[in-house]
Amino acid sequence: MSAGILSLRGRVVIVGAGAAGLMTALELAPRPVVVLSKGPLGAESSTLWAQGGLAAAIGANDSPALHAADTLAAGDGLSDAAIVDQFTRAAPAAILRLARLGVRFDRASDGGFALGLEAAHTCARVVHAGGDGAGRELMRALAVAARATPSIDILEGFEARRLIVEDHTIRGLLAVGPAGPALLAANRVMIATGGIGGLFEESTNPLGSFGQGVALAARAGAALADMEFVQFHPTALDVARRPMPLVSEAVRGAGATLIDETGQRFMLDTPGSELAPRDVVARAIWRQRSQGHRVFLDARKAIGTQFAARFPIIWAACREAGVDPAREPIPVKPAEHYHMGGVAADAQGRGSVEGLWVAGEAASTGLHGANRLASNSLTEAAVFGAIIARSIEGAPTRSPAPLRSFTAPPAPDPAAVLPILSRAAGVLREGDALRAAVGPLAALARSAGPAADPALVALAIVVSALRREASIGAHCRLDFPERPAKPCRSRLTLNEALAEAAAIAPDILAKRA
Ligand SMILES: Cc1cc2nc3c(=O)[nH]c(=O)nc-3n(C[C@H](O)[C@H](O)[C@H](O)COP(=O)(O)OP(=O)(O)OC[C@H]3O[C@@H](n4cnc5c(N)ncnc54)[C@H](O)[C@@H]3O)c2cc1C
């Protein structure tokens, strides 16, 4: 079906209505904005599911410099130090801004913010809400604020399917809404479509998080960055459910320990023990499991009967799985959780195509390096919301050019990609498995079928993982265990990924052409 054309009269278009999309829309007010949400507001959004909270140097013994040092250390030498500095300095004000917008953070007895300790943070600096319900509270408050802001129009049930680009400049986008396809003429578009967990068999993300914004940007010619860096959370609840419930780092922060089925702690010899960075803990658990052990998080002694009160959402997920965390260890295993890579963005959140901005988990600014520090991503959404709003306001405005009609591609479906990507690009990687995934993914990416966009994102991950012949942060190559001599970020375009695929798997691609 070809699309009708919607006139937006020069309004900014934001694709995605999680923390990143809504914060930017609120920061842009009273400038008129249209926000596209592919489901009902808040649904299919990782923001809603966040448990631990938001990191910021607010505590008496903390400072942006300490927060920056922890962020850089977790990022394993790959973070952009200037972006980290910009972020950690702006973080405390972003938390105050959220509180002013109506987010009800948990408070200490003196009325200040209650601060939690999480893995790889040197001090307690995570503001939280409702115990382990930070995401739910954040989403509630942002949705109320956005709905009450007259300059923000939220189009629910609108899925962006293509960016329209001429002369390397954004001209609009093609979306499919409840009444069918629609063309939106716009020359300022921000992508805030969240993560990629829906491309993996085992993930903590909403199933609809499968990197649509990354595919939109890549097809529009924008550069991607650090695509190989996929964070696996060490402690997803080990149940046969998709997506897998998360057992937040805050539980280990409260003293829970990792044990095997014999009760043996296996992290004691690792620096930081259970509170080592996520990639380190995920690999340790992965290795235990590949030696035939089961792994559990033991909260009996440290939290015990306080569990239900302190972590009500995790407690409910455990109870649903038949586990009582106050009395028995919680079975856990690593699962895809966060993407450090994404659409390459500069310090103002600008993509490499004129008129394109990108925020939140879909963006790769270099803040997280090779491994994100826990609870930095919601703060990132708030910090960059303000930065991007100023950047958009400062950009020259042009009347959108008239658009010709386009035909909408089919609704994307990642099902065919899951087994290929999960086998190739898990916690531990190896060249042969990565190479074997390239041909099938490239063939799907070049098709016009529903797997094309998800396969394109998966292909970029696999090609980037192959190119990086070293191990750093969350990217661990069994065939290249050494750290790179000079860690540097990676960049890739769709054309480069397809050219590399044609060189690696010429037979498969020729057969399917
Ligand atoms: C279980 C869990 C717990 C977490 N806990 C924490 C935590 O405690 N602290 C922390 O900092 N981080 C945490 N994270 C990570 C954090 O929640 C996410 O990185 C962050 O919420 C991403 O925000 P976002 O706005 O970029 O994306 P999302 O919140 O995922 O929002 C993306 C939005 O884009 C929409 N969308 C996608 N594609 C399209 C399309 N084509 N057209 C229109 N709309 C589209 C989606 O429907 C959704 O509304 C957690 C993540 C998970 C999964």
The ligand as an SDF file (V2000), in Angstrom:
LIG
                    3D

 53 58  0  0  0  0  0  0  0  0999 V2000
   15.0180   -5.2110   32.6990 C   0  0  0  0  0  0  0  0  0  0  0  0
   15.8720   -3.9890   32.5110 C   0  0  0  0  0  0  0  0  0  0  0  0
   16.3520   -3.2990   33.6230 C   0  0  0  0  0  0  0  0  0  0  0  0
   17.1400   -2.1550   33.4530 C   0  0  0  0  0  0  0  0  0  0  0  0
   17.5370   -1.4410   34.5530 N   0  0  0  0  0  0  0  0  0  0  0  0
   18.2080   -0.2720   34.3790 C   0  0  0  0  0  0  0  0  0  0  0  0
   18.5320    0.5590   35.4860 C   0  0  0  0  0  0  0  0  0  0  0  0
   18.1900    0.2570   36.6190 O   0  0  0  0  0  0  0  0  0  0  0  0
   19.2100    1.7100   35.2500 N   0  0  0  0  0  0  0  0  0  0  0  0
   19.5940    2.0980   33.9880 C   0  0  0  0  0  0  0  0  0  0  0  0
   20.2090    3.1530   33.8210 O   0  0  0  0  0  0  0  0  0  0  0  0
   19.2810    1.3300   32.9160 N   0  0  0  0  0  0  0  0  0  0  0  0
   18.5970    0.1750   33.0850 C   0  0  0  0  0  0  0  0  0  0  0  0
   18.2710   -0.5830   31.9880 N   0  0  0  0  0  0  0  0  0  0  0  0
   18.6020   -0.0680   30.6580 C   0  0  0  0  0  0  0  0  0  0  0  0
   17.6530    1.0780   30.3380 C   0  0  0  0  0  0  0  0  0  0  0  0
   16.3650    0.7630   30.8160 O   0  0  0  0  0  0  0  0  0  0  0  0
   17.5610    1.3450   28.8550 C   0  0  0  0  0  0  0  0  0  0  0  0
   18.8360    1.4270   28.2880 O   0  0  0  0  0  0  0  0  0  0  0  0
   16.8370    2.6690   28.6190 C   0  0  0  0  0  0  0  0  0  0  0  0
   15.5730    2.6320   29.2460 O   0  0  0  0  0  0  0  0  0  0  0  0
   16.6680    2.9130   27.1430 C   0  0  0  0  0  0  0  0  0  0  0  0
   15.8170    4.0160   26.9830 O   0  0  0  0  0  0  0  0  0  0  0  0
   15.4110    4.4450   25.5120 P   0  0  0  0  0  0  0  0  0  0  0  0
   14.4760    5.5790   25.6570 O   0  0  0  0  0  0  0  0  0  0  0  0
   16.6270    4.5830   24.7030 O   0  0  0  0  0  0  0  0  0  0  0  0
   14.6500    3.1470   24.9350 O   0  0  0  0  0  0  0  0  0  0  0  0
   13.2670    2.4390   25.4110 P   0  0  0  0  0  0  0  0  0  0  0  0
   12.9150    2.8090   26.7980 O   0  0  0  0  0  0  0  0  0  0  0  0
   13.4470    1.0070   25.1130 O   0  0  0  0  0  0  0  0  0  0  0  0
   12.2150    3.0890   24.4430 O   0  0  0  0  0  0  0  0  0  0  0  0
   12.2460    2.8520   23.0580 C   0  0  0  0  0  0  0  0  0  0  0  0
   10.9050    3.2520   22.4730 C   0  0  0  0  0  0  0  0  0  0  0  0
   10.9840    3.2520   21.0460 O   0  0  0  0  0  0  0  0  0  0  0  0
    9.8280    2.6220   20.5240 C   0  0  0  0  0  0  0  0  0  0  0  0
   10.1450    2.1560   19.1750 N   0  0  0  0  0  0  0  0  0  0  0  0
   11.0520    1.2270   18.7920 C   0  0  0  0  0  0  0  0  0  0  0  0
   11.0790    1.1150   17.4470 N   0  0  0  0  0  0  0  0  0  0  0  0
   10.1720    2.0020   16.9760 C   0  0  0  0  0  0  0  0  0  0  0  0
    9.7350    2.3590   15.6670 C   0  0  0  0  0  0  0  0  0  0  0  0
   10.2590    1.7950   14.5700 N   0  0  0  0  0  0  0  0  0  0  0  0
    8.7650    3.3100   15.5390 N   0  0  0  0  0  0  0  0  0  0  0  0
    8.2160    3.8980   16.6330 C   0  0  0  0  0  0  0  0  0  0  0  0
    8.5990    3.5930   17.8990 N   0  0  0  0  0  0  0  0  0  0  0  0
    9.5680    2.6630   18.0620 C   0  0  0  0  0  0  0  0  0  0  0  0
    9.5360    1.5350   21.5340 C   0  0  0  0  0  0  0  0  0  0  0  0
    8.2320    1.0400   21.4060 O   0  0  0  0  0  0  0  0  0  0  0  0
    9.7750    2.3000   22.8350 C   0  0  0  0  0  0  0  0  0  0  0  0
    8.6730    3.0780   23.1750 O   0  0  0  0  0  0  0  0  0  0  0  0
   17.4810   -1.7230   32.1490 C   0  0  0  0  0  0  0  0  0  0  0  0
   16.9970   -2.4320   31.0350 C   0  0  0  0  0  0  0  0  0  0  0  0
   16.1980   -3.5400   31.2020 C   0  0  0  0  0  0  0  0  0  0  0  0
   15.6870   -4.2650   30.0040 C   0  0  0  0  0  0  0  0  0  0  0  0
  1  2  1  0
  2  3  1  0
  2 52  2  0
  3  4  2  0
  4  5  1  0
  4 50  1  0
  5  6  2  0
  6  7  1  0
  6 13  1  0
  7  8  2  0
  7  9  1  0
  9 10  1  0
 10 11  2  0
 10 12  1  0
 12 13  2  0
 13 14  1  0
 14 15  1  0
 14 50  1  0
 15 16  1  0
 16 17  1  0
 16 18  1  0
 18 19  1  0
 18 20  1  0
 20 21  1  0
 20 22  1  0
 22 23  1  0
 23 24  1  0
 24 25  2  0
 24 26  1  0
 24 27  1  0
 27 28  1  0
 28 29  2  0
 28 30  1  0
 28 31  1  0
 31 32  1  0
 32 33  1  0
 33 34  1  0
 33 48  1  0
 34 35  1  0
 35 36  1  0
 35 46  1  0
 36 37  1  0
 36 45  1  0
 37 38  2  0
 38 39  1  0
 39 40  1  0
 39 45  2  0
 40 41  1  0
 40 42  2  0
 42 43  1  0
 43 44  2  0
 44 45  1  0
 46 47  1  0
 46 48  1  0
 48 49  1  0
 50 51  2  0
 51 52  1  0
 52 53  1  0
M  END
$$$$
